Amino acid sequence: MSSPVVKLNSGYEMPLVGFGLWKVNNDTCADQVYNAIKAGYRLFDGACDYGNEVEVGQGVARAIKDGLVTREDLFLVSKLWNSFHDGDKVEPIARKQLADLGIDYFDLYIVHFPVALEYVDPSVRYPPSWTNAQGKIQHSKATIQETWTAMESLVDKKLARSIGVSNFSAQLLMDLLRYARIRPATLQIEHHPYLTQKTLVDYAQQEGLTVTAYSSFGPLSFIELQVEKAQDTPRLFDHDVITSLATKYNRTPAQVLLRWATQRNIAVIPKSNDPTRLAQNLQVTDFDLEAGEIDSISALNQHLRFNDPLNYDIRNDTERERPLIAMFDTSDAAERAIAASPLTITLPTPTPPAFSPNPFASSTSPTSSPTLSPLSSSSTPQTITCTLSPSRHNYERSTRRNPFYNMFHIDKTSAIYADMRSEETGTPLAELADVLMRNPAGLTDSKSGEKLT
Ligand SMILES: NC(=O)c1ccc[n+]([C@@H]2O[C@H](COP(=O)([O-])OP(=O)(O)OC[C@H]3O[C@@H](n4cnc5c(N)ncnc54)[C@H](OP(=O)(O)O)[C@@H]3O)[C@@H](O)[C@H]2O)c1
């Protein structure tokens, strides 16, 4: 099964269905890309910010080497991150991303957000996420026009065949279209039945831009990121309107949601770690919903946006508590610890610390990265009680570069580790995990920043 294509205003053809690379873990990424190519995917939607372009390139290179595809068969998309909006920074970073991917042109290169941040040199932190070298949110003076002019020169230099934008409003597009020498080929936006953005979609399509939907399944992708709104919103997969259509057409709810978009010429880029779902997500152009059914799905609109940068605390004045994240070396270890959760950690005072928020730790990716949610904690607790929940989010990469999480690498030999036990069974965590964590240091309270020792 392969995807039909849509012709872009740049003259190139783009598959209508692709594979999204956000939150694809580094340790599995190359294989997932390879397997997705095997399953028929040709479009891969990546970004500097996803922190996995080297591994994407490895998967692509292997598929080409094994004769599954040629470079020309593929449609590789990447994005310009916010820290590289200054006109003179666009080409160098595009060249670095191409080198990471092991290719010499992007099929499509997109401005990720209309947000210009101060430059962070890749030798300082890469990907840089939202803060500057000093860990502060600092905007750059680059205008969208300056950035777009530099994007256009990538096309002139044949580094990108098509260029596009993401997360732009209609008003920002109107502004951009006044001066664009090369019009954006695509607009990539959050688009699902809870956020239909009809006027924006209509406007972009009328202006000849192809719209690509991201997060087609609505809240699902944001639940594991602990976005509150997503946790409180009913899953689209369980909604009567979607499930009844899935039954009628003998498809999965996911396929109905994706068809709702593709039938209106909106491209989709679902991400799945699961081979069965991966294959299903590609089969979303071979059945048709009735016009009234499309309308009934669109009527679920609640203007509910999950991917709002302001949800990520991109201000310096926030008091918001950061999620705690524990990393396990193997999924088995994580599953055992999750099964024993909630866990109580007794803090042995005044012994040396055994945990640390270790956002810049260098180590290999875990096969599983549970989220630790504190049930009770204070700045100087004697015990901390935590629930552990599984997550496939690429936490290790994001915590290395993102100030909005506190990650704990648990040292198996530490006193705290030895005292961490299941509340229900009393089993010490030391007996639940095989090889626990690598980077011993001090546990710091997520709110106050004080050492908890
Ligand atoms: N431009 C931007 O600012 C922006 C922002 C967000 C995303 N994106 C792009 O859009 C892509 C897709 O968006 P997304 O990652 O937010 O989420 P998504 O594709 O809407 O949803 C991913 C979630 O849905 C699950 N899933 C996938 N297929 C499924 C199926 N057939 N049945 C049931 N569950 C299924 C996945 O779990 P499993 O893996 O377990 O299947 C995962 O939890 C990203 O990867 C990225 O490339 C762009």
The ligand as an SDF file (V2000), in Angstrom:
LIG
                    3D

 48 52  0  0  0  0  0  0  0  0999 V2000
    4.5940   21.3240   13.2300 N   0  0  0  0  0  0  0  0  0  0  0  0
    4.4040   21.0790   14.4980 C   0  0  0  0  0  0  0  0  0  0  0  0
    4.4820   21.9670   15.3680 O   0  0  0  0  0  0  0  0  0  0  0  0
    4.0560   19.6890   14.9180 C   0  0  0  0  0  0  0  0  0  0  0  0
    3.5430   19.4590   16.2060 C   0  0  0  0  0  0  0  0  0  0  0  0
    3.1820   18.1500   16.5640 C   0  0  0  0  0  0  0  0  0  0  0  0
    3.3590   17.1140   15.6600 C   0  0  0  0  0  0  0  0  0  0  0  0
    3.8910   17.3710   14.4250 N   0  0  0  0  0  0  0  0  0  0  0  0
    4.1120   16.2730   13.4670 C   0  0  0  0  0  0  0  0  0  0  0  0
    2.9310   15.5120   13.3380 O   0  0  0  0  0  0  0  0  0  0  0  0
    3.1970   14.1360   13.6280 C   0  0  0  0  0  0  0  0  0  0  0  0
    1.9670   13.4550   14.2170 C   0  0  0  0  0  0  0  0  0  0  0  0
    1.4740   14.1510   15.3320 O   0  0  0  0  0  0  0  0  0  0  0  0
    1.5930   13.5740   16.8110 P   0  0  0  0  0  0  0  0  0  0  0  0
    2.8700   12.8630   16.9540 O   0  0  0  0  0  0  0  0  0  0  0  0
    1.2600   14.7010   17.7050 O   0  0  0  0  0  0  0  0  0  0  0  0
    0.4700   12.5830   17.0290 O   0  0  0  0  0  0  0  0  0  0  0  0
   -0.5200   11.6200   16.3190 P   0  0  0  0  0  0  0  0  0  0  0  0
    0.0810   10.9710   15.1570 O   0  0  0  0  0  0  0  0  0  0  0  0
   -1.7890   12.3640   16.1930 O   0  0  0  0  0  0  0  0  0  0  0  0
   -0.7250   10.5690   17.4900 O   0  0  0  0  0  0  0  0  0  0  0  0
    0.2810    9.7400   17.9400 C   0  0  0  0  0  0  0  0  0  0  0  0
   -0.3330    8.8750   19.0220 C   0  0  0  0  0  0  0  0  0  0  0  0
   -1.3920    8.1010   18.4650 O   0  0  0  0  0  0  0  0  0  0  0  0
   -1.1330    6.7130   18.6470 C   0  0  0  0  0  0  0  0  0  0  0  0
   -1.5610    6.0550   17.4200 N   0  0  0  0  0  0  0  0  0  0  0  0
   -1.0210    6.1750   16.1940 C   0  0  0  0  0  0  0  0  0  0  0  0
   -1.7240    5.4670   15.2950 N   0  0  0  0  0  0  0  0  0  0  0  0
   -2.7380    4.8910   15.9710 C   0  0  0  0  0  0  0  0  0  0  0  0
   -3.8010    4.0220   15.5890 C   0  0  0  0  0  0  0  0  0  0  0  0
   -3.9600    3.6320   14.3200 N   0  0  0  0  0  0  0  0  0  0  0  0
   -4.6580    3.6060   16.5500 N   0  0  0  0  0  0  0  0  0  0  0  0
   -4.4920    3.9900   17.8200 C   0  0  0  0  0  0  0  0  0  0  0  0
   -3.5100    4.8080   18.2460 N   0  0  0  0  0  0  0  0  0  0  0  0
   -2.6370    5.2540   17.3170 C   0  0  0  0  0  0  0  0  0  0  0  0
    0.3470    6.6160   18.8840 C   0  0  0  0  0  0  0  0  0  0  0  0
    0.6690    5.5420   19.7110 O   0  0  0  0  0  0  0  0  0  0  0  0
    1.5220    4.2980   19.1650 P   0  0  0  0  0  0  0  0  0  0  0  0
    2.8410    4.8530   18.7380 O   0  0  0  0  0  0  0  0  0  0  0  0
    1.5790    3.3930   20.3200 O   0  0  0  0  0  0  0  0  0  0  0  0
    0.7390    3.7150   18.0090 O   0  0  0  0  0  0  0  0  0  0  0  0
    0.6440    7.9290   19.6010 C   0  0  0  0  0  0  0  0  0  0  0  0
    0.3240    7.8080   20.9690 O   0  0  0  0  0  0  0  0  0  0  0  0
    4.4230   14.2160   14.5610 C   0  0  0  0  0  0  0  0  0  0  0  0
    5.0980   13.0040   14.6540 O   0  0  0  0  0  0  0  0  0  0  0  0
    5.2120   15.3140   13.9010 C   0  0  0  0  0  0  0  0  0  0  0  0
    5.9020   14.8200   12.7710 O   0  0  0  0  0  0  0  0  0  0  0  0
    4.2260   18.6350   14.0410 C   0  0  0  0  0  0  0  0  0  0  0  0
  1  2  1  0
  2  3  2  0
  2  4  1  0
  4  5  1  0
  4 48  2  0
  5  6  2  0
  6  7  1  0
  7  8  2  0
  8  9  1  0
  8 48  1  0
  9 10  1  0
  9 46  1  0
 10 11  1  0
 11 12  1  0
 11 44  1  0
 12 13  1  0
 13 14  1  0
 14 15  2  0
 14 16  1  0
 14 17  1  0
 17 18  1  0
 18 19  2  0
 18 20  1  0
 18 21  1  0
 21 22  1  0
 22 23  1  0
 23 24  1  0
 23 42  1  0
 24 25  1  0
 25 26  1  0
 25 36  1  0
 26 27  1  0
 26 35  1  0
 27 28  2  0
 28 29  1  0
 29 30  1  0
 29 35  2  0
 30 31  1  0
 30 32  2  0
 32 33  1  0
 33 34  2  0
 34 35  1  0
 36 37  1  0
 36 42  1  0
 37 38  1  0
 38 39  2  0
 38 40  1  0
 38 41  1  0
 42 43  1  0
 44 45  1  0
 44 46  1  0
 46 47  1  0
M  CHG  2   8   1  16  -1
M  END
$$$$
